[in-house]
Structures are given as C-alpha cells and as structure tokens.
Amino acid sequence: MVEYPATSLAINKGKYYVLLTVPTELRQYFNNRKQLKRSTGTSDLRDAERRQHGIATDLYAQLDKCKPDIRDVISVLNVTEN
C-alpha cells in the first residue's frame, strides 16, 4: 500500500476545504500543482470533519490513478529483457 500525506482542513471564504499535498513524483499529472483542494460544502467544522474522510478517499483515488500498474511495469521489463 502506498503512503500518501495526510489531508488537512482549511477555511476559505467561510467554507472548509480538504487539502492534500501532491507527492513530488506525481505533480506532473496535476499541472505541477503542489496541493489538491476540495470543498466540504459546509462552514461547520464538525460537519467538515465528518465529510473529510470521504473527500480524502476520492483525492487518494486520483493519486492512485496516476501510478503505473505494477503488472504493466513487469510486462515492459520482460519484453526488454528478451
């Protein structure tokens, strides 16, 4: 399992947002952005904390999509060795 940075909550214009730092090796897939930011849709901290986990899961899934499938890497290595 890949370890990603933890998400955090930040308030901006009265709404809470979930922030996730993009690992350096994946920034090229996000227009070199250092952070991903998604709104919780609420100005209530407790409500934002409840929504944070689901939003974080979606953000981590976006990062996972950028990583190559290990089976593809192995296939390429096998082809180049032969």
C-alpha positions in Angstrom: 0.0 0.0 0.0 1.3 3.5 -0.9 1.6 6.0 1.9 0.3 9.5 0.9 0.4 12.6 3.1 -2.5 13.2 5.4 -5.2 15.6 4.4 -6.0 18.7 6.4 -8.9 21.1 6.7 -8.6 24.8 5.9 -11.2 27.5 5.9 -11.5 29.9 2.9 -14.3 32.4 2.4 -16.4 30.8 5.2 -16.2 27.2 3.8 -14.0 24.4 4.9 -11.8 22.7 2.3 -9.9 19.4 2.3 -6.2 19.9 1.3 -3.9 17.2 0.1 -0.2 17.7 -0.8 0.6 16.0 -4.1 3.8 13.9 -3.9 6.6 15.4 -6.0 6.7 12.4 -8.4 3.0 12.8 -9.3 2.8 16.6 -9.7 3.4 16.3 -13.4 -0.1 14.7 -13.7 -1.7 17.6 -11.9 -0.2 20.5 -13.9 2.6 20.7 -11.3 0.2 21.7 -8.6 1.5 21.1 -5.1 -1.9 20.7 -3.5 -5.3 19.4 -4.3 -8.2 21.2 -2.7 -11.9 20.1 -2.5 -14.7 21.9 -0.8 -16.6 20.2 2.0 -19.6 22.4 1.2 -20.0 23.5 4.8 -19.0 26.2 7.1 -19.4 24.0 10.2 -16.2 22.4 11.5 -17.8 19.3 12.9 -19.7 18.7 9.7 -16.5 19.3 7.6 -14.6 16.8 9.8 -17.3 14.2 9.1 -17.0 14.8 5.3 -13.2 14.9 5.3 -12.7 11.1 5.1 -14.9 10.6 2.0 -13.3 13.5 0.2 -9.8 12.3 1.2 -10.7 8.9 -0.2 -11.6 10.4 -3.6 -8.4 12.5 -3.6 -6.3 9.5 -2.9 -8.0 7.6 -5.7 -7.0 10.4 -8.1 -3.4 9.9 -7.0 -3.6 6.1 -7.4 -4.8 6.5 -11.0 -1.6 8.3 -11.9 0.7 5.5 -10.6 1.5 2.8 -13.2 0.1 -0.7 -12.7 2.9 -3.0 -11.4 1.7 -5.6 -13.9 2.4 -3.2 -16.8 5.9 -2.4 -15.4 6.7 -6.1 -15.2 5.5 -6.7 -18.7 7.7 -4.0 -20.1 10.7 -5.3 -18.2 10.0 -8.9 -19.5 9.8 -7.6 -23.1 13.0 -5.6 -22.8 14.9 -8.5 -21.3 14.1 -10.9 -24.2 
